[in-house]
Structures are given as C-alpha cells and as structure tokens.
Amino acid sequence: MPRTISAHNPRTGEEDYEFAVSTREEIAAEAEKLRAAQPAWEAMGPEGRAAVMMRFADALEAAAPAIAAALAIDTGRQTVAWLEVNGCVGNIRGWAAKAPALFASLPSEVEPSFTPGVEIVPAYSAYPLFGAICPWNFPVILSHIDAVPALMAGCAALVKPSEITPRFVEPMREVLAQVPELPLAYIMGGPEVGQALIEEVDYICFTGSTATGRKVAEAAARQLIPANLELGGKDPMIITASADPEWAAGVALRSSIVATGQACQSIERIYVAREIADAFLAKLVEGAEAVELTYPDPAQGHLGPFIFPPQGAKVQAHIDEAKGKGARVLTGGLIEELGGGTYLRPTILTDVTPDMAVMREETFGPVLPVTVFDDIEDAIAQANDTEYGLSAAVLAASLEEAASIGARLDAGAISLQDGAMTSMVGDAANESRKSSGLGPSRMGNTGLLRFLRRQSLIRQTGQALTIDAYAEGARG
C-alpha cells in the first residue's frame, strides 16, 4: 500500500482529503521520463513551444471552475482562488507571447577574440530538468510561476506542490493529459520528497521560509546545481508627513491584509510621520473594523481563515509578546475559532519597539504594527534594520518624494504610491536582498533567461598549434 497524507480543510478543521506520497522510485522514474522528453521539447524552438503552451493555457482556462473549486477548499478563499487560476492562465500566455522575441534578442553574432585568429560564437541551451518546491499560500500561482518560463526556455519541469494544499493537482493532471507534448509533472509529499527532487534535477527553485530555504540551498550545493530562492520578508511601508492620511490608511490596510496577510509581499511594518499619525491611525482603525470575515458564508466578506492552523498560533504569539512588552492593540488581536477554522480580524498595534518579534520576524498574518517617527532619516534607518530585503513601499504627496525615499530602502522591489505591487506587476525585474532570497529575478526577462546556459563555440580560423610550440627551449 502506498503511503498517504491527509490534507486539512481550513474552514471546517477536518482532514477530508487524502493523497498518495510519491516514492523515491516514482520520483526517479518521473525524472527519467521528463529527461527523455526534454530534447524534443527544446528542439521545437520557442515558437513551437509557445504554440503548445497556448494550448495548455486554453485547457487550463476550460478547467478553471474545477481547479478553482479545489483551490478554494484548500485555502478557504474563493475570489483569490479564481484570481490565482486566471493569473496562471495569463502567466502562461504572457510567456508564450514574449519568449520568441527574447530568444531572437540573444547575442548571436561572431565575436573576435583577443587571441589572434580566434572567433567566438555564442550558443544557448536550457537546463534539461528544472525542479520547483512550492508553498501553500498561493498554491497554483507559485507552483507555476517559475515552471512556466522554465518550460518556455526549453526545460522539462518537475514540480512539488505543498502537501498542505494538494487538491488542485488532481484536476491539473487532467489538464496536462490534454497536452501530452508538455514535459511537466507533479510529485507529491513532504520534505523528503523535496529532498529527492533536488537530487534529480539540474536547477531548483524554492519559495518559502528562510529557514527551509537555507536547507534547500545546502542540499543544492551538495548536488552542485543552481538554487533560486524566494524567501521571507518583513516589508516596511514609510508614510511621509505630506501624504493624505485617509488615502494612506486605505493603501496600507489592503497591502497588509489581502489573503489574510499570508503573502510574502504583505506590508508587515508601518512607519508614519507624527504630523499625520493620529489621523492615519483613526482611519486605519475605522477601515480595519469594517473588514468582515468570510464566516459563516464563504462567498461574503474579506478575510478567510488561516490556511495552515499553526500559522495562526504563531501570529497570536507575536501579538501576545508585543502586548507583554508594552504594545497597545487598537483593534483585533485575538484569534477566533469559527466552525473549525482559525481566523483573525485585522489587528493594529502601536507603541511597538524594534526588539519585538512582530517587528523582527515574518508574521504572515493580518497584523499592522505602526511606528510613529519624527525624522525621515530615522524612518529609513528603521525600515532597513532587518535581516530581510524582499520589498518595501513609500507613500507621500508626490511620486518624486516617494521615489527619493524608496531609492534608499534596502529591498529588491519598492512600491511607490502603492503597496505590495510585486503581486500585481510581473515584469519588474528585482533581486531579493539579505535573507529574503538568492539568485536571479523571477520577474522580468530574467525570469526566462536564467534557465539558459551560455555556450561558446571557439573557432580557430588560423593554424592550430602543435606540441612543438610547448617544447622546452621553444621560447624566443
């Protein structure tokens, strides 16, 4: 009998879905099958691959109701589930449209070498087998955000979705059956399956926590393969004295709590100028208290349950520790168990200090700790005082003012006059800093080009040297 894992329903608290764990032998066999298919896939060229990928997008779009329904059960979210599936369709079509021009733009001319009589001709080939280890917070989008450009580059792709949110895989496999030329497969299970995946592939992408990312990087180093890591964040937002406090409160609230704050690009620290702090906090509390939970009706409201219940306990621990050190809770602050699900209303904290876990560690929940500042230099210093460097945001009266501050923030992507824009803008190339990641950008053209290996064809147009050129006494 194959070993199985049960999946948790975040709305009911029940373990109502079971799936078989991929064995080590099955993983090796799947990898071998994909490797065998990859040369023909790469030989299709970007236009040929694009045509297949467009068929994949069409099949996925037709199956969207079934996939979104499975995803909604796994995540407790309906609207975001549909946004994920539609976003994945758009991602496939976008890369299919862009890839041929990207390949055409690659340097291909003969380059003269410094060595007389030698010419260099660049050539490119894909890593044969790409692998991805994916998280539970946006299961469909993040299981394909790297795999799609890797496929368009000419790789075969082996993907391990999170064992916490596995239900979409079953209907997705039915989609793949309609596109048999596509060398994409899923393997299922926990950390041991992820380890086995790393041992089988030529390039690994991981999205998840910094702690697990370090383990992935170490395992990849043992295999001598590239590791591309998109890890945690503690994204700051700076709001200057010139900003309209009501507008800023609305942007900050949305940027912090969408998807129950279970997003790496969520704003997790807010720094607001004293001149507008009272008005800003009043509007922030007002907005937070108008937010509704999607309980008891999952089709109504704004905030769903925590996908992974232990995450709710971690968020509550952050809040409680902050309160114990003197922070004030202006609204929210208590986990609610409703119908078997774990919920938290938007929680606003003030009088926070830099030593609190809610200001140092990734919270990953709808919690908004607010620090009031008197000096913009101090705000910038505090925003940069973190082990993370994923993204950040600045709100001000003008784009110019926001840009002047944003350029000084130590993060890969900075939203100006908005927040958490990396979830909406897929063509803004950026590289995560510090403990937030490793490797080239998954956004922008680099998202595809990172999967190509450059090869140099070194052409001798003169006379090749003989061994006599290296004989003792040959100098002169």
Residue pairs with C-beta under 8 A, 6 or more apart in sequence:
2 20
2 21
2 23
3 20
3 21
3 23
4 18
4 19
4 20
4 21
5 18
5 19
5 21
5 163
5 166
5 188
5 189
5 190
6 15
6 17
6 18
7 15
7 16
7 17
7 18
7 19
7 74
7 163
7 164
7 165
7 166
7 167
8 14
8 15
8 164
8 308
8 309
9 15
9 16
9 17
9 73
9 340
10 74
10 75
10 76
10 304
10 305
10 306
10 307
10 308
10 309
10 341
10 342
11 73
11 76
11 295
11 298
11 304
11 305
11 339
11 340
11 341
12 339
12 340
12 341
13 309
13 339
13 340
13 341
14 340
17 73
17 166
17 167
19 166
19 169
19 170
19 188
20 188
21 188
21 189
21 190
21 193
22 30
22 187
22 188
22 189
22 193
22 196
24 196
26 187
27 158
27 187
27 193
27 196
27 197
27 200
28 196
28 200
30 158
30 185
30 187
31 129
31 158
31 200
31 201
33 185
34 129
34 156
34 157
34 158
34 183
34 185
35 128
35 129
35 156
37 156
37 183
38 126
38 128
38 129
38 154
38 155
38 156
38 183
41 49
41 151
41 154
41 156
41 181
41 182
41 183
42 125
42 126
42 154
42 155
44 52
45 103
46 99
46 100
46 102
46 103
46 152
47 100
49 96
49 99
49 151
49 152
49 154
50 96
50 97
50 99
50 100
50 152
51 96
52 179
52 181
52 182
53 92
53 93
53 95
53 96
53 148
53 151
53 152
53 182
54 92
54 93
54 96
55 178
55 179
56 92
56 175
56 176
56 179
56 182
57 89
57 92
57 93
57 96
59 175
59 178
59 179
60 67
60 85
60 88
60 89
60 92
60 172
60 175
61 86
61 89
63 171
63 172
63 174
63 175
64 82
64 85
64 86
64 89
66 171
66 174
67 85
67 140
67 168
67 171
67 172
67 175
68 78
68 81
68 82
68 84
68 85
69 81
70 167
70 168
70 170
70 171
71 77
71 81
71 84
71 85
71 139
71 140
71 165
71 167
71 168
72 78
72 81
72 298
73 167
74 136
74 139
74 164
74 165
74 166
74 167
74 168
74 307
75 81
75 136
75 137
75 139
75 165
75 304
75 307
76 294
76 298
76 304
76 305
76 307
76 341
77 259
77 294
77 304
78 294
78 298
78 299
80 138
80 258
80 259
80 304
81 140
84 138
84 139
84 140
84 141
85 140
87 141
88 140
88 141
88 144
88 148
91 141
91 144
91 145
91 148
91 426
92 144
92 148
94 426
95 148
95 149
95 152
95 447
95 448
96 152
98 445
98 448
99 149
99 152
99 153
99 448
102 445
102 448
102 449
103 124
106 122
106 124
106 452
107 122
108 121
108 122
110 119
110 120
110 121
110 459
111 119
111 120
111 121
111 122
112 118
112 119
112 120
113 119
113 120
113 458
116 462
117 460
117 461
117 462
117 463
118 458
118 459
118 460
118 461
118 462
119 458
119 459
119 461
120 456
120 457
120 458
120 459
121 456
121 457
121 459
122 454
122 455
122 456
122 457
123 454
123 455
123 456
123 457
124 452
124 453
124 454
124 455
125 154
125 452
125 453
125 455
126 150
126 153
126 154
126 155
126 451
126 452
126 453
127 150
127 153
127 155
127 202
127 203
127 226
127 451
127 452
127 453
128 155
128 156
128 202
129 155
129 156
129 157
129 158
129 200
129 201
129 202
129 203
130 146
130 147
130 150
130 151
130 155
130 156
130 157
130 158
130 201
130 202
130 203
130 204
130 205
130 451
131 157
131 158
131 159
131 160
131 197
131 198
131 200
131 201
131 203
131 204
131 205
132 143
132 146
132 147
132 157
132 158
132 159
132 160
132 204
132 205
132 206
132 207
133 160
133 194
133 197
133 198
133 204
133 205
133 206
133 207
133 208
133 216
134 142
134 143
134 159
134 160
134 161
134 162
134 207
134 208
135 142
135 162
135 207
135 208
136 162
136 164
136 165
136 307
136 308
137 259
137 262
137 263
137 264
137 307
137 364
138 259
138 263
139 161
139 162
139 165
139 168
140 168
140 172
142 207
143 159
143 161
143 168
143 186
144 159
145 207
145 442
146 205
146 207
146 228
146 442
146 447
147 157
147 159
147 184
149 442
149 447
149 448
149 451
150 157
150 203
150 205
150 448
150 451
151 157
151 182
151 183
151 184
152 448
153 448
153 449
153 451
153 452
154 451
154 452
155 202
155 203
155 451
156 183
156 184
157 183
157 184
157 185
158 185
158 186
158 187
158 197
158 200
158 201
159 184
159 185
159 186
159 187
160 186
160 187
160 188
160 189
160 193
160 194
160 197
161 168
161 169
161 186
161 188
163 188
163 189
163 190
163 193
164 307
164 308
165 307
166 188
169 186
169 188
172 186
173 186
176 182
176 184
176 185
187 193
187 196
187 197
194 216
195 219
197 204
198 204
198 216
198 219
198 220
198 223
198 225
199 219
199 223
201 225
202 225
203 225
203 226
203 228
203 451
204 216
204 220
204 225
204 226
204 227
204 228
205 227
205 228
205 229
205 230
205 442
206 212
206 213
206 216
206 227
206 228
206 229
206 230
207 229
207 230
207 231
207 264
208 231
209 231
209 232
209 362
210 231
210 232
210 362
210 387
210 388
210 435
210 436
213 229
213 231
213 232
213 437
213 438
216 227
216 229
217 227
217 229
217 438
220 226
220 227
221 227
226 439
227 438
227 439
228 438
228 439
228 440
228 442
228 450
229 432
229 437
229 438
229 439
230 264
230 432
230 436
230 437
230 442
231 264
231 390
231 432
231 435
231 436
231 437
231 438
232 264
232 362
232 388
232 390
232 435
232 436
233 264
233 265
233 266
233 268
233 362
233 388
233 389
233 390
233 391
233 436
234 268
234 269
234 359
234 360
234 361
234 362
234 386
234 387
234 388
234 390
235 265
235 266
235 267
235 268
235 269
235 388
235 390
235 391
235 392
235 393
235 411
235 420
236 267
236 268
236 269
236 270
236 271
236 382
236 383
236 386
236 392
236 393
236 409
237 252
237 255
237 267
237 269
237 270
237 271
237 392
237 393
237 394
237 395
237 419
238 271
238 376
238 379
238 380
238 383
238 392
238 393
238 394
238 395
238 405
238 409
239 248
239 252
239 270
239 271
239 272
239 273
239 276
239 280
239 394
239 395
239 396
240 273
240 376
240 394
240 395
240 396
240 397
240 401
240 402
240 405
241 273
241 274
241 275
241 276
242 396
242 397
242 398
242 401
243 273
243 276
243 395
243 396
243 397
244 397
245 276
245 279
245 280
245 282
245 283
246 279
246 283
247 395
248 272
248 276
248 280
248 395
249 280
249 281
249 283
249 284
249 286
249 287
250 283
250 287
251 395
251 418
251 419
252 267
252 270
252 284
252 368
252 395
252 419
253 284
253 287
253 288
253 291
253 346
253 368
254 419
254 420
255 266
255 267
255 393
255 415
255 418
255 419
255 420
256 266
256 267
256 268
256 270
256 346
256 366
256 367
256 368
256 419
257 266
257 288
257 291
257 302
257 303
257 346
257 366
257 368
258 266
258 420
258 423
259 266
259 304
260 303
260 304
260 305
260 306
260 307
260 344
260 365
260 366
261 268
261 363
261 364
261 365
261 366
261 367
262 306
262 307
262 311
262 364
262 365
263 420
263 423
264 390
265 390
265 391
265 420
265 421
265 422
265 423
266 364
266 420
267 368
267 393
267 419
267 420
268 362
268 363
268 367
268 369
269 359
269 369
269 371
269 383
270 368
270 369
270 370
270 371
271 370
271 371
271 372
271 373
271 379
271 382
271 383
272 280
272 281
272 370
272 371
272 372
272 373
273 372
273 373
273 374
273 376
273 379
274 372
274 373
274 374
277 370
277 372
280 370
281 330
281 348
281 350
281 370
284 330
284 348
284 368
284 370
285 330
285 331
285 348
287 346
288 331
288 332
288 345
288 346
288 347
288 348
288 368
289 331
289 346
291 301
291 302
291 303
291 345
291 346
292 300
292 301
292 302
292 303
293 301
293 302
293 303
293 304
293 336
293 338
293 343
293 345
294 300
294 301
294 302
294 303
294 304
294 305
295 301
295 305
295 338
295 339
295 341
295 343
296 338
296 339
298 304
303 343
303 344
303 345
303 346
303 366
304 341
304 343
305 338
305 341
305 342
305 343
306 312
306 315
306 341
306 342
306 343
306 344
306 365
309 342
311 364
311 365
312 335
312 342
312 343
312 344
312 365
313 335
314 363
314 364
314 365
315 335
315 344
315 363
315 364
315 365
315 367
316 334
316 335
316 344
317 357
318 356
318 357
318 358
318 361
318 363
318 365
318 367
319 329
319 333
319 347
319 349
319 358
319 367
321 356
321 357
321 358
322 349
322 352
322 356
322 357
322 358
322 369
323 329
323 333
325 353
325 355
325 356
326 351
326 353
327 349
327 350
327 351
327 352
327 353
327 356
327 358
327 369
328 349
328 350
328 351
329 347
329 348
329 349
330 348
330 349
330 350
331 345
331 346
331 347
331 348
332 344
332 345
332 346
332 347
332 348
332 366
332 367
333 347
333 349
334 344
335 342
335 343
335 344
336 342
336 343
336 344
336 345
337 343
344 365
344 366
344 367
345 366
346 366
346 368
347 365
347 366
347 367
347 368
348 368
348 370
349 358
349 367
349 368
349 369
349 370
350 369
350 370
350 372
352 358
352 359
352 369
352 370
352 371
353 359
354 360
354 382
354 385
356 369
358 367
358 369
359 369
359 371
360 386
360 387
362 388
371 379
371 382
373 379
373 382
376 405
380 405
380 408
380 409
383 392
383 409
384 408
384 409
384 410
386 434
387 434
387 435
388 411
388 433
388 434
388 435
388 436
389 410
389 411
389 412
389 432
389 433
389 434
389 435
389 436
390 411
390 412
390 413
390 432
390 433
390 436
390 437
391 411
391 412
391 413
391 414
391 415
391 420
391 422
391 430
392 406
392 409
392 411
392 413
392 414
392 415
393 406
393 414
393 415
393 416
393 418
393 419
393 420
393 421
394 402
394 403
394 405
394 406
394 409
394 414
394 415
394 416
394 417
395 402
395 417
395 418
395 419
396 402
396 405
396 417
399 416
399 417
402 416
402 417
403 416
406 414
406 416
407 414
410 433
410 434
411 433
411 436
412 430
412 431
412 432
412 433
412 436
412 437
412 441
413 421
413 422
413 428
413 430
413 443
415 421
415 422
421 428
422 428
422 430
422 443
425 443
426 443
426 447
427 443
427 444
428 443
428 444
429 441
429 443
429 444
429 445
429 446
429 447
430 441
430 443
430 444
431 437
431 439
431 440
431 441
432 438
439 450
440 446
440 449
440 450
441 447
441 450
442 450
468 474
